[in-house]
Amino acid sequence: MDNSTVLFLVPVIALVLDLVLGDPKWFPHPVRYLGMVLDWYKNWVKSIGKSNKIMGGVGVFGFSIVIWGVLKVFLAIPVIGVLVAIYLAYAGLALGSLLCEHKNAVALLDSGKIEQARAAIAELVSRDVSELDEAGLRKALAETTSENITDGFVAPFFYLVVTGPAGMWVYKAVSTMDSMWGYKNEEYKEFGYFVAKADDVLAFIPARITGFMMLAAGRIMKLDWQSAYDNLITDANKTESPNAGWAMAPAAWLLGAPMGGKAVYFGEEKEKPVLGPEAGEWSSLKLKRLGSLVMTTCILSAVLLDIYFVMVWASGVAH
C-alpha cells in the first residue's frame, strides 16, 4: 500500500486527534516556531530599511514557496511521509483547543471570576477588553469563538483535503502572518498589506462553507434557522473583512444575540457593524449552545469535505 492510498485516512485521523488531544501547552507546536521566524523576518526588514509593502509581499510569497517545497519532500518519503502528514494535519487543526478555551472562559464567567475570565478572553482577541463589563466580555467571547471557526478549522481542513498537508500549512502560514502583520495601524498597514489580501483570498471559499454549514447545524439543533437564513448574506457582507461575517452573522441570528458595535483596538475606538438582532444578550446558555453549534458546524463541514476527498481519492485509485 503506497503513501497516496494511506493518506486518504489522514483527515479523519487528524480530526479525531484534534478533538481528543487539542493543543497541549507543553507540546511544541509548529505555529509557535513559525511565529518566531516571522517575527525575526519583520525585525530584519525594519533593520535594513527596505519598503515595508514590498518586503511584506516577498515574505508572503517566499515563506509559502519554502514551506510547500520542504513539506512536499518530507511527505514523499515512504512511511515517514505518512507520519509527517498525520502530525502536520493534526497540528493544523484547532477545533479542540477553540472549544476548550471557549468552555473555560464560559465557566469562569459563570462562577463570577470576572478578572480571570477577562485575562482568558484577552488571550483570544486583539481588542482591548480591560474596560468591558460581564455582558461585554460574553459578547467578545461569542464573537471570537464564531469568527475563529473558519481560520481554526474549516479553512485548514478544506486545504488539507483539497491540497494535502503541504497546502494546508501554506494556508496556516498565511493565516499566521495575517494574525501578526495584518493590522491596519501605522506599524503594519504597509507591511501587512499583501498578507491581508492573501488571507482574504484563501479564506473566501472556506468562509462561505462555514456560513452554510452553520445554517445546516442550526436547523439540526432547532435554533432560529429561518432568521439566520433570511439575513445571512446581508449581514455577512456588512463586515470590513469579506470573510469574518460568514460565521458571525449566522451565529448571532441562530442564537438570538447581536455581535459588533463599539470596540477598542490599540487605543482607538471603532464602530463595527451590528450583526444579528438588535436586542438580546449573550447569556450563559447561549454561549454554551454556541459551543455546540461550533462543534456541529465543524463536523458537518468535515463530513462534506471528506465526501469530496473520498470521491477524488477513489477516482484516482480506479485509474
PAZAPA-4460 file (N, C-alpha, C; in steps of 0.05 Angstrom, whole numbers, plus 32768, in hexadecimal, padded with zeros to 4 digits):
% residues 319
    n_x    n_y    n_z   ca_x   ca_y   ca_z    c_x    c_y    c_z   seq   type   mol
   8011   7FE8   8000   8000   8000   8000   8012   8019   8000     1      M     A
   800F   802B   7FEB   8020   8042   7FE9   8016   8059   7FFA     2      D     A
   8026   806E   7FFB   801F   8085   800C   8004   8091   8004     3      N     A
   7FFF   8093   7FE9   7FE7   80A0   7FE0   7FCE   8092   7FEA     4      S     A
   7FD0   8077   7FEC   7FB9   8067   7FF5   7FB4   806B   8013     5      T     A
   7FCA   806B   8022   7FC8   806F   803F   7FBE   808B   8046     6      V     A
   7FC7   809F   8037   7FC2   80BA   803E   7FA5   80C2   803D     7      L     A
   7F94   80B1   8031   7F78   80B9   8030   7F6B   80B8   804C     8      F     A
   7F78   80AA   805F   7F6E   80A8   807A   7F78   80C0   808B     9      L     A
   7F8B   80CF   8081   7F98   80E4   8092   7F84   80F8   809C    10      V     A
   7F71   8103   808C   7F5E   8117   8097   7F4E   810D   80AE    11      P     A
   7F45   80F4   80AC   7F35   80E8   80C1   7F45   80E4   80DB    12      V     A
   7F5E   80DA   80D8   7F6F   80D6   80EE   7F76   80F1   80FC    13      I     A
   7F7B   8105   80EB   7F82   811F   80F6   7F6B   812B   8106    14      A     A
   7F52   8128   80FC   7F3B   8133   810A   7F38   8125   8125    15      L     A
   7F3A   810B   8125   7F38   80FC   813F   7F4D   8105   8152    16      V     A
   7F66   8107   8149   7F7C   810F   815B   7F77   812B   8166    17      L     A
   7F6E   813D   8154   7F69   8159   815D   7F53   815A   8172    18      D     A
   7F3E   814B   816F   7F28   814C   8183   7F30   813F   819D    19      L     A
   7F41   812A   819B   7F49   811B   81B3   7F60   812A   81C2    20      V     A
   7F74   8133   81B3   7F8C   813F   81BF   7F8C   815D   81C1    21      L     A
   7F7E   816A   81AE   7F7F   8187   81AD   7F9B   8191   81A8    22      G     A
   7FA3   81A7   81B5   7FBE   81B2   81B1   7FCB   81B4   81CC    23      D     A
   7FD8   819E   81D6   7FE5   819F   81F0   7FF9   81B5   81F2    24      P     A
   7FF8   81C5   8207   800B   81DC   820A   8028   81D3   820C    25      K     A
   802C   81BB   8217   8047   81B1   821B   8054   81A6   8202    26      W     A
   8044   81A2   81ED   804E   8195   81D5   8055   81AA   81C0    27      F     A
   806E   81A9   81B5   8076   81BD   81A1   8064   81BC   8189    28      P     A
   805A   81D4   8180   8048   81D5   816A   8056   81E4   8153    29      H     A
   8052   81DB   813A   805F   81E8   8123   8059   8206   8121    30      P     A
   8041   820E   8128   8039   822A   8126   804B   823C   8138    31      V     A
   8052   8231   814F   8063   8241   8161   807F   8247   8155    32      R     A
   808A   8233   8148   80A4   8236   813B   80A1   8247   8122    33      Y     A
   808B   8244   8114   8086   8254   80FC   8084   8271   8105    34      L     A
   8076   8277   811B   8073   8292   8125   808E   829E   812C    35      G     A
   80A0   828E   8137   80BB   8299   813E   80CA   82A0   8125    36      M     A
   80C8   8290   8110   80D6   8295   80F6   80CA   82AE   80E9    37      V     A
   80AF   82B1   80EA   80A2   82C8   80DE   80A9   82E1   80ED    38      L     A
   80AC   82E0   8107   80B3   82F7   8117   80D0   82FF   8110    39      D     A
   80E2   82EB   810D   80FD   82F2   8105   80FE   82FF   80EA    40      W     A
   80EE   82F6   80D7   80ED   8301   80BC   80E4   831E   80BD    41      Y     A
   80CF   8323   80CC   80C4   833F   80CF   80D9   8351   80DA    42      K     A
   80E7   8349   80EF   80FC   8359   80FC   8113   835E   80E9    43      N     A
   811A   8349   80D9   8130   834C   80C6   8129   8360   80B0    44      W     A
   8110   835F   80A6   8107   8372   8092   8109   838F   809D    45      V     A
   8100   8392   80B6   8102   83AD   80C2   811F   83B7   80C5    46      K     A
   8131   83A4   80CB   814D   83AB   80CF   815B   83B4   80B5    47      S     A
   8152   83A9   809E   815F   83B0   8085   8152   83C8   8077    48      I     A
   813B   83D0   8082   812D   83E8   8077   8122   83E5   805B    49      G     A
   811A   83CE   8053   810E   83CA   8039   80F1   83D0   8039    50      K     A
   80E5   83D1   8021   80C8   83D7   801F   80B8   83C2   802D    51      S     A
   80A8   83CA   8040   8098   83B7   8050   8084   83A8   803F    52      N     A
   8077   83B6   802D   8063   83A8   801C   8070   8393   800B    53      K     A
   8086   839A   7FFE   8093   8387   7FEC   809E   836F   7FFC    54      I     A
   80AB   8375   8012   80B7   835F   8022   80A2   834E   8030    55      M     A
   808B   835A   8036   8075   834A   8041   806B   8336   802C    56      G     A
   8069   8340   8013   8061   832E   7FFD   8076   8318   7FF8    57      G     A
   808F   8320   7FF9   80A5   830C   7FF6   80A3   82F7   800B    58      V     A
   809D   82FF   8024   809A   82EC   803A   8084   82D8   8035    59      G     A
   806D   82E2   802D   8056   82D1   8028   805C   82BC   8012    60      V     A
   8067   82C6   7FFC   806D   82B4   7FE5   8084   82A1   7FEC    61      F     A
   8099   82AC   7FF9   80B0   829C   7FFF   80AB   8286   8013    62      G     A
   809E   828D   8029   8098   8278   803D   8085   8263   8032    63      F     A
   8072   826B   8022   8060   8258   8016   806E   8243   8005    64      S     A
   8080   824D   7FF4   808F   823C   7FE2   80A1   8228   7FF1    65      I     A
   80AF   8233   8005   80C1   8222   8015   80B2   820D   8024    66      V     A
   809C   8214   8031   808C   8201   8041   8081   81EB   802E    67      I     A
   8076   81F3   8017   806B   81E0   8004   8081   81CC   7FFB    68      W     A
   8098   81D7   7FF3   80AE   81C7   7FE8   80B9   81B3   7FFD    69      G     A
   80BF   81BE   8015   80CB   81AD   802A   80B8   8197   8032    70      V     A
   809F   819D   8036   808C   8189   803F   8086   8174   802A    71      L     A
   8086   817C   8011   8082   8168   7FFB   8098   8154   7FFB    72      K     A
   80B1   815D   8001   80C7   814A   8002   80C4   8136   8018    73      V     A
   80BD   813F   8030   80B9   812D   8047   80A1   811B   8043    74      F     A
   808C   8125   8038   8073   8115   8034   8077   80FF   801F    75      L     A
   808B   8102   800E   8090   80ED   7FFA   80A0   80D6   8004    76      A     A
   80AB   80D8   801C   80BB   80C2   8027   80A9   80AB   8030    77      I     A
   80AE   8092   8027   809D   807C   802F   809B   8079   804E    78      P     A
   8085   8073   8058   807F   806E   8074   8082   8088   8084    79      V     A
   809A   8094   8084   809E   80AD   8093   808C   80C3   8089    80      I     A
   8087   80C3   806F   8075   80D7   8063   8059   80D6   806E    81      G     A
   804F   80BD   8073   8035   80BA   807E   8034   80C5   809B    82      V     A
   8048   80BF   80AB   8049   80C8   80C6   804B   80E7   80C7    83      L     A
   805B   80F2   80B5   805D   810F   80B3   8042   811B   80AC    84      V     A
   8034   810F   8099   801A   8118   8090   8006   8118   80A7    85      A     A
   8006   8103   80B6   7FF3   8101   80CD   7FF8   8116   80E1    86      I     A
   8012   811A   80E8   8019   812E   80FC   8012   814A   80F2    87      Y     A
   8019   8151   80D9   8014   816C   80CF   7FF6   8171   80CC    88      L     A
   7FE7   815C   80C4   7FCA   815F   80C2   7FBD   8164   80DD    89      A     A
   7FC6   8155   80F1   7FBC   8158   810C   7FC3   8174   8117    90      Y     A
   7FDC   817B   8114   7FE6   8195   811F   7FD9   81AD   8111    91      A     A
   7FD0   81A9   80F8   7FC4   81BF   80E9   7FA7   81C5   80F1    92      G     A
   7F9A   81B3   8100   7F7E   81B7   8108   7F7D   81C3   8125    93      L     A
   7F69   81D3   812A   7F68   81E0   8144   7F4C   81DF   8150    94      A     A
   7F3B   81CC   8147   7F20   81CA   8151   7F20   81C2   816F    95      L     A
   7F31   81AE   8176   7F32   81A5   8192   7F3A   81BB   81A5    96      G     A
   7F4F   81CA   819E   7F58   81E0   81AF   7F44   81F7   81B0    97      S     A
   7F37   81FD   8199   7F22   8212   8198   7F0B   820C   81AB    98      L     A
   7F02   81F3   81AA   7EEB   81EB   81BB   7EF4   81EB   81D9    99      L     A
   7F0C   81E2   81DE   7F16   81E1   81FA   7F19   81FD   8205   100      C     A
   7F24   8210   81F6   7F28   822B   81FF   7F0D   8239   8203   101      E     A
   7EFA   8234   81F1   7EDF   823F   81F3   7ED2   8235   820C   102      H     A
   7ED3   821B   8211   7EC6   820F   8228   7ED2   8219   8242   103      K     A
   7EED   821D   8242   7EFB   8227   825A   7EF2   8243   8260   104      N     A
   7EF0   8254   824C   7EE9   8270   8250   7ECC   8272   825A   105      A     A
   7EBA   8261   824F   7E9E   8261   8258   7E9C   8259   8275   106      V     A
   7EAC   8244   827C   7EAB   823B   8298   7EB5   8251   82AB   107      A     A
   7EC9   8260   82A4   7ED4   8275   82B4   7EBF   828B   82B8   108      L     A
   7EB1   8292   82A2   7E9C   82A7   82A3   7E85   829D   82B5   109      L     A
   7E7D   8284   82B2   7E67   8279   82C1   7E6D   8278   82DF   110      D     A
   7E86   8274   82E6   7E8E   8272   8302   7E94   828D   830F   111      S     A
   7E91   82A2   82FF   7E95   82BD   830A   7EB2   82C6   830B   112      G     A
   7EC4   82B6   82FE   7EE1   82BD   82FE   7EE6   82CF   82E6   113      K     A
   7EDC   82E8   82E8   7EDC   82FA   82D1   7EF8   8301   82C8   114      I     A
   7F0A   8307   82DA   7F25   830F   82D2   7F34   82F8   82C6   115      E     A
   7F30   82E0   82D0   7F3D   82C9   82C3   7F31   82C4   82A7   116      Q     A
   7F17   82C8   82A5   7F0A   82C5   828B   7F14   82DA   8278   117      A     A
   7F18   82F3   8282   7F22   8309   8271   7F3E   8301   8266   118      R     A
   7F4F   82F6   8278   7F6A   82EE   826F   7F69   82D8   825A   119      A     A
   7F57   82C5   825E   7F54   82AF   824B   7F4A   82B9   8230   120      A     A
   7F37   82CB   8230   7F2C   82D5   8217   7F40   82E8   8209   121      I     A
   7F50   82F6   8219   7F64   8308   820E   7F78   82F9   81FD   122      A     A
   7F7D   82E0   8204   7F90   82CF   81F4   7F84   82C6   81DA   123      E     A
   7F6A   82C8   81D7   7F5C   82BE   81BF   7F56   82D4   81AB   124      L     A
   7F56   82EE   81B4   7F4D   8304   81A3   7F63   8318   81A0   125      V     A
   7F61   8329   818A   7F74   833E   8186   7F6A   8359   8192   126      S     A
   7F51   835A   8199   7F45   8373   81A4   7F4D   8376   81C1   127      R     A
   7F49   838E   81CC   7F4E   8394   81E8   7F35   838C   81F8   128      D     A
   7F38   837A   820A   7F21   8371   821A   7F23   837B   8237   129      V     A
   7F36   838D   823D   7F3B   8395   8259   7F23   83A4   8265   130      S     A
   7F13   83B2   8254   7EFD   83C2   825F   7EE2   83B5   825B   131      E     A
   7EE1   839D   8251   7EC7   8390   824B   7EBB   8385   8265   132      L     A
   7EA0   8388   8267   7E92   837C   827D   7E8C   835E   8276   133      D     A
   7E7E   8350   8286   7E79   8334   8282   7E6A   832F   8267   134      E     A
   7E56   833F   8262   7E47   833C   8248   7E5A   8341   8230   135      A     A
   7E6C   8354   8233   7E7E   835A   821D   7E92   8343   8219   136      G     A
   7E9B   8337   822F   7EAD   8321   822D   7E9F   8309   8220   137      L     A
   7E86   8304   8227   7E78   82EE   821B   7E75   82F2   81FD   138      R     A
   7E6F   830A   81F5   7E6C   8310   81D8   7E86   830D   81C9   139      K     A
   7E9C   8317   81D6   7EB6   8314   81CA   7EBE   82F7   81C6   140      A     A
   7EB7   82E7   81DA   7EBD   82CA   81D8   7EAD   82BD   81C2   141      L     A
   7E93   82C4   81C0   7E82   82B9   81AA   7E8D   82C1   818F   142      A     A
   7E96   82DA   818C   7EA1   82E3   8172   7EBA   82D4   816B   143      E     A
   7ECD   82D2   817D   7EE6   82C5   8176   7EE3   82A7   8171   144      T     A
   7ED1   829A   8181   7ECD   827E   817D   7EC1   8278   8161   145      T     A
   7EAD   8288   815A   7EA0   8283   8140   7EB3   828B   8129   146      S     A
   7EC1   82A1   812C   7ED2   82AA   8116   7EE9   8296   8111   147      E     A
   7EF2   8289   8126   7F09   8277   8124   7F02   825B   8119   148      N     A
   7EE8   8256   8114   7EE1   823C   8108   7EEE   8239   80ED   149      I     A
   7EEE   824D   80DD   7EF9   824B   80C2   7F18   8248   80C3   150      T     A
   7F25   825B   80D1   7F43   825A   80D2   7F4D   8242   80E1   151      D     A
   7F3E   823B   80F7   7F48   8226   8108   7F43   8209   80FE   152      G     A
   7F2D   8206   80EE   7F27   81EB   80E6   7F1F   81E8   80C8   153      F     A
   7F0A   81F6   80C0   7EFF   81F1   80A5   7F13   81F6   808F   154      V     A
   7F21   820D   8090   7F34   8213   807B   7F4C   81FF   807B   155      A     A
   7F59   81FA   8092   7F6E   81E6   8092   7F65   81CB   8088   156      P     A
   7F4D   81C2   8091   7F43   81A8   8088   7F3D   81A8   806B   157      F     A
   7F33   81BE   8060   7F2E   81C1   8044   7F48   81BD   8034   158      F     A
   7F5D   81CB   803C   7F76   81C9   802D   7F84   81AE   8032   159      Y     A
   7F7E   81A2   8048   7F89   8187   804D   7F7E   8173   8039   160      L     A
   7F63   8173   8035   7F57   8160   8023   7F5B   8167   8006   161      V     A
   7F5D   8181   8000   7F60   8189   7FE4   7F7D   8189   7FDA   162      V     A
   7F8F   8191   7FEB   7FAC   8193   7FE3   7FBF   8182   7FF2   163      T     A
   7FB6   8175   8008   7FC8   8165   8018   7FD4   8176   802F   164      G     A
   7FE4   8169   8040   7FF0   8177   8057   8002   818F   804F   165      P     A
   8010   818D   8038   8021   81A3   8030   8011   81BC   802A   166      A     A
   7FFB   81B9   801B   7FEA   81CF   8016   7FDC   81DA   802E   167      G     A
   7FD5   81C8   8040   7FC9   81D0   805A   7FDC   81E2   8069   168      M     A
   7FF6   81DC   8069   8009   81EC   8078   8011   8205   806A   169      W     A
   800E   8206   8050   8010   8220   8042   7FFA   8233   804C   170      V     A
   7FE2   8228   804D   7FCB   8238   8058   7FD1   8240   8075   171      Y     A
   7FDA   822D   8085   7FDF   8233   80A1   7FF5   8249   80A4   172      K     A
   8009   8248   8092   801E   825D   8093   8012   8278   808C   173      A     A
   8002   8279   8077   7FF6   8293   806F   7FE3   829D   8085   174      V     A
   7FD4   828B   8091   7FC2   8293   80A7   7FD1   829D   80BF   175      S     A
   7FE8   8290   80C5   7FF9   8299   80DC   8005   82B4   80D6   176      T     A
   800E   82B8   80BD   8019   82D2   80B5   8004   82E7   80B8   177      M     A
   7FEB   82E1   80AF   7FD6   82F4   80B1   7FD0   82FC   80CE   178      D     A
   7FD1   82E8   80E0   7FCB   82ED   80FC   7FE1   82FE   8109   179      S     A
   7FF9   82FD   80FD   8010   830C   8108   8014   8327   80FA   180      M     A
   800F   8327   80E0   8016   833F   80D0   7FFD   834D   80C4   181      W     A
   7FE6   8342   80C6   7FCF   834C   80B7   7FBF   8362   80C4   182      G     A
   7FCB   8371   80D7   7FBD   8387   80E4   7FBF   83A0   80D3   183      Y     A
   7FA9   83B0   80D3   7FA9   83C8   80C3   7FB0   83E0   80D5   184      K     A
   7FC7   83DE   80E2   7FD1   83F4   80F2   7FEB   83FE   80E5   185      N     A
   7FF8   8412   80F1   800F   841E   80E5   8026   840A   80E1   186      E     A
   8029   83F8   80F4   8040   83E5   80F2   803C   83D1   80DC   187      E     A
   8024   83C8   80D7   8020   83B1   80C6   8010   83B6   80AC   188      Y     A
   8004   83CE   80A9   7FF2   83D2   8092   8001   83CE   8077   189      K     A
   801B   83D3   8076   802A   83CE   805D   8035   83B2   805D   190      E     A
   8042   83AA   8072   8050   8390   8073   803C   8379   8071   191      F     A
   8024   837D   807C   8011   8367   807C   7FFD   8369   8065   192      G     A
   8001   837B   8052   7FEE   837F   803C   7FE9   8365   802C   193      Y     A
   7FFE   8359   8022   7FFB   8342   8011   7FF2   8329   801F   194      F     A
   7FFA   8326   8038   7FF2   830E   8047   7FD4   8310   804E   195      V     A
   7FCA   8328   8053   7FAE   832B   8058   7F9D   8324   8040   196      A     A
   7FA7   832D   8028   7F99   8326   800F   7F9A   8308   800A   197      K     A
   7FB2   82FC   800F   7FB5   82DF   800A   7FA3   82CF   801D   198      A     A
   7FA1   82D7   8036   7F90   82C9   8049   7F72   82CC   8041   199      D     A
   7F6A   82E3   8037   7F4F   82E7   802E   7F48   82D4   8017   200      D     A
   7F5B   82D1   8004   7F56   82C0   7FED   7F55   82A2   7FF5   201      V     A
   7F68   829A   8006   7F6A   827E   800E   7F52   8275   801F   202      L     A
   7F47   8287   802F   7F31   8281   8041   7F16   8285   8034   203      A     A
   7F15   828F   801B   7EFC   8296   800E   7EE8   827E   800D   204      F     A
   7EF1   8269   8001   7EDF   8251   7FFE   7EDA   8244   8019   205      I     A
   7EEE   823F   802A   7EE8   8233   8044   7ED5   8243   8055   206      P     A
   7ED7   825D   8054   7EC5   826E   8064   7EA8   8269   805C   207      A     A
   7EA3   8267   8042   7E88   8262   8039   7E7E   8246   803F   208      R     A
   7E90   8233   803E   7E89   8218   8048   7E81   8219   8065   209      I     A
   7E90   8228   8075   7E89   822B   8091   7E6D   8236   8095   210      T     A
   7E67   824B   8086   7E4D   8258   8089   7E36   8245   8083   211      G     A
   7E38   8237   806D   7E22   8225   8065   7E20   820C   8076   212      F     A
   7E37   8202   807F   7E37   81EB   8091   7E2C   81F3   80AC   213      M     A
   7E30   820D   80B4   7E25   8216   80CE   7E07   8218   80CC   214      M     A
   7DFD   821F   80B5   7DE0   821F   80B1   7DD5   8203   80B4   215      L     A
   7DE3   81EF   80A8   7DDA   81D3   80AA   7DDC   81CA   80C7   216      A     A
   7DF1   81D2   80D5   7DF4   81CA   80F1   7DDE   81D6   8102   217      A     A
   7DD7   81EF   80FC   7DC1   81FD   810B   7DA7   81EF   8107   218      G     A
   7DA2   81E6   80EF   7D89   81D8   80EA   7D88   81BD   80F9   219      R     A
   7D9E   81AF   80F9   7DA0   8196   8108   7D9B   819A   8125   220      I     A
   7DA6   81B1   8130   7DA3   81B7   814C   7D89   81C5   8153   221      M     A
   7D78   81CA   813F   7D5E   81D7   8142   7D61   81F3   814E   222      K     A
   7D75   8202   8144   7D79   821E   814B   7D69   822F   8138   223      L     A
   7D6C   824A   8139   7D5C   825C   8129   7D68   825C   810C   224      D     A
   7D63   8246   80FE   7D6F   8241   80E4   7D64   8255   80CF   225      W     A
   7D4A   825B   80D0   7D3E   826C   80BC   7D4A   8288   80BC   226      Q     A
   7D4D   8293   80D4   7D59   82AE   80D6   7D76   82AE   80CB   227      S     A
   7D85   8299   80D2   7DA0   8297   80C9   7DA1   8295   80AA   228      A     A
   7D8F   8285   809F   7D8E   8281   8082   7D87   829B   8074   229      Y     A
   7D73   82A9   807F   7D6A   82C2   8072   7D7F   82D8   8073   230      D     A
   7D90   82D8   8087   7DA3   82EF   808B   7DC0   82E8   8086   231      N     A
   7DC7   82CF   8080   7DE3   82C7   807F   7DF3   82D8   806B   232      L     A
   7DEA   82DA   8052   7DFA   82E7   803E   7DFC   8305   8044   233      I     A
   7DE5   8311   804B   7DE4   832E   8051   7DF7   8335   8067   234      T     A
   7DF5   8327   807D   7E06   832D   8094   7E23   8325   8090   235      D     A
   7E28   830F   8082   7E44   8307   807D   7E53   831B   806D   236      A     A
   7E45   832A   805C   7E53   833E   804B   7E56   8359   8059   237      N     A
   7E4D   835B   8072   7E51   8375   8080   7E6D   8378   808B   238      K     A
   7E7B   8363   8090   7E95   8365   809D   7EAB   836F   808B   239      T     A
   7EBF   837C   8096   7ED5   8386   8087   7EE4   836F   8079   240      E     A
   7EE8   8359   8088   7EF3   8341   807C   7EDF   8334   806A   241      S     A
   7EE7   832A   8053   7ED4   831C   8041   7ECC   8301   804C   242      P     A
   7ED9   82F7   8061   7ED4   82DC   806A   7ECA   82D9   8087   243      N     A
   7ED1   82EC   8098   7ECB   82E9   80B5   7EAD   82E6   80BA   244      A     A
   7E9C   82F5   80AC   7E80   82F5   80B1   7E71   82DB   80AA   245      G     A
   7E7E   82CA   809B   7E71   82B1   8092   7E6E   829D   80A9   246      W     A
   7E7D   82A0   80BE   7E79   828F   80D5   7E6B   829F   80EB   247      A     A
   7E71   82B8   80EE   7E65   82C8   8104   7E48   82CE   8100   248      M     A
   7E40   82D5   80E7   7E24   82DC   80E2   7E11   82C5   80E7   249      A     A
   7E16   82AD   80DC   7E03   8297   80E2   7E02   828F   8100   250      P     A
   7E1A   8290   810D   7E1A   828A   812A   7E09   829E   8139   251      A     A
   7E0B   82B7   8133   7DFB   82CC   8140   7DDD   82C8   813C   252      A     A
   7DD5   82C2   8124   7DB9   82BE   811E   7DAE   82A4   812A   253      W     A
   7DBE   828F   8128   7DB5   8275   8132   7DB1   8275   8150   254      L     A
   7DC1   8284   815E   7DC0   8284   817B   7DB2   829D   8186   255      L     A
   7DAB   82AF   8175   7D9A   82C6   817E   7DA8   82DA   818F   256      G     A
   7DC1   82E1   8188   7DD0   82F5   8197   7DE3   8303   8183   257      A     A
   7DE6   831E   8185   7DF6   832D   8172   7E14   832A   8176   258      P     A
   7E22   832F   8160   7E3F   8332   8161   7E46   834D   8154   259      M     A
   7E5E   8357   8159   7E67   8370   814E   7E62   8387   8161   260      G     A
   7E61   839F   8156   7E5F   83B7   8166   7E7A   83C3   816D   261      G     A
   7E7C   83D2   8182   7E95   83E0   818A   7EA9   83CC   8194   262      K     A
   7EC2   83D0   818C   7ED9   83C0   8196   7EF2   83D1   8195   263      A     A
   7F05   83CC   81A7   7F1E   83DC   81A7   7F35   83CA   819E   264      V     A
   7F43   83D4   8189   7F5A   83C6   817F   7F72   83D9   8180   265      Y     A
   7F87   83D0   818E   7FA0   83E0   8190   7F9B   83FD   8198   266      F     A
   7F88   8400   81AB   7F83   841B   81B6   7F6F   842B   81A6   267      G     A
   7F65   8421   8190   7F52   8430   817F   7F37   8422   817F   268      E     A
   7F22   8432   8184   7F07   8427   8184   7EFD   8423   8167   269      E     A
   7EF1   840D   8162   7EE8   8407   8147   7ECB   83FE   8149   270      K     A
   7EBA   8408   8137   7E9E   8400   8136   7E9B   83EB   8121   271      E     A
   7E96   83D2   812A   7E93   83BC   8117   7E75   83B8   8111   272      K     A
   7E6F   83AE   80F9   7E53   83AA   80F2   7E46   8395   8105   273      P     A
   7E2D   8399   810B   7E1F   8386   811D   7E14   836F   810C   274      V     A
   7E1A   8357   8114   7E11   833F   8106   7DFC   8331   8118   275      L     A
   7DE7   8327   810D   7DD3   8319   811D   7DBE   832C   8126   276      G     A
   7DAC   8323   8137   7D96   8334   8141   7DA2   834B   8153   277      P     A
   7D94   8361   8153   7D9E   8378   8163   7D9B   8373   8181   278      E     A
   7D87   8364   8189   7D82   835E   81A5   7D8D   8343   81AC   279      A     A
   7D91   833E   81C6   7D9B   8325   81CF   7DB7   8326   81DB   280      G     A
   7DBD   8314   81EE   7DD7   8313   81FA   7DE2   82F7   81F9   281      E     A
   7DFD   82F5   81FB   7E0A   82DB   81FB   7E0A   82CF   8217   282      W     A
   7DF5   82C1   821D   7DF2   82B4   8237   7E04   829B   8238   283      S     A
   7E06   8290   8250   7E16   8277   8253   7E0B   8261   8241   284      S     A
   7DF0   825E   8240   7DE4   8249   8230   7DEB   824D   8212   285      L     A
   7DE9   8266   8209   7DEF   826B   81EC   7E0C   8265   81E6   286      K     A
   7E1E   826C   81F8   7E3B   8266   81F3   7E40   8248   81F3   287      L     A
   7E32   8239   8204   7E35   821C   8203   7E2A   8210   81EA   288      K     A
   7E13   821B   81E1   7E08   8212   81C8   7E1A   8219   81B0   289      R     A
   7E28   8230   81B3   7E3B   8238   819E   7E51   8223   819B   290      L     A
   7E5B   8219   81B2   7E6F   8203   81B2   7E65   81EB   81A3   291      G     A
   7E4C   81E3   81A8   7E40   81CC   819A   7E3C   81D2   817C   292      S     A
   7E35   81EC   8176   7E31   81F4   815A   7E4C   81F2   814B   293      L     A
   7E61   81FB   8158   7E7B   81FA   814B   7E83   81DD   8146   294      V     A
   7E80   81CC   8159   7E86   81AF   8155   7E76   81A3   813E   295      M     A
   7E5C   81A8   813E   7E4B   819D   8129   7E52   81A8   810E   296      T     A
   7E58   81C2   810C   7E5F   81CE   80F3   7E79   81C2   80E8   297      T     A
   7E8D   81BE   80F9   7EA6   81B4   80F0   7EA4   8196   80E8   298      C     A
   7E94   8187   80F7   7E91   816B   80EF   7E83   8169   80D4   299      I     A
   7E6E   8179   80D0   7E60   8178   80B6   7E73   8181   80A0   300      L     A
   7E84   8195   80A5   7E97   819E   8091   7EAB   8188   808A   301      S     A
   7EB4   817A   809F   7EC7   8164   809C   7EBB   814E   808C   302      A     A
   7EA2   8147   8091   7E94   8132   8082   7E92   8139   8065   303      V     A
   7E89   8152   8060   7E87   815C   8044   7EA1   815A   8035   304      L     A
   7EB7   8164   8042   7ED1   8164   8035   7EDD   8148   8033   305      L     A
   7ED7   8137   8047   7EE1   811B   8045   7ED3   810C   802E   306      D     A
   7EBA   8111   802A   7EAC   8105   8013   7EB9   810D   7FF9   307      I     A
   7EBF   8126   7FF7   7ECE   8130   7FDF   7EE9   8122   7FDC   308      Y     A
   7EF7   8120   7FF3   7F12   8114   7FF3   7F11   80F7   7FEB   309      F     A
   7EFE   80E8   7FF6   7EFC   80CB   7FF0   7EF5   80C7   7FD3   310      V     A
   7EE3   80D8   7FC8   7EDC   80D6   7FAC   7EF4   80DA   7F9A   311      M     A
   7F03   80EF   7FA0   7F1B   80F5   7F90   7F30   80DF   7F93   312      V     A
   7F34   80D5   7FAB   7F47   80C0   7FB0   7F3F   80A6   7FA2   313      W     A
   7F25   809F   7FA5   7F1C   8087   7F98   7F1E   8088   7F7A   314      A     A
   7F1A   80A0   7F6F   7F1D   80A3   7F52   7F3A   809F   7F49   315      S     A
   7F4C   80AA   7F5A   7F69   80A6   7F54   7F72   8089   7F56   316      G     A
   7F68   807B   7F6A   7F6F   805F   7F6D   7F64   804E   7F56   317      V     A
   7F4B   8055   7F4D   7F3F   8046   7F38   7F4E   8048   7F1E   318      A     A
   7F5B   805F   7F1B   7F6B   8063   7F02   7F88   805B   7F06   319      H     A
***
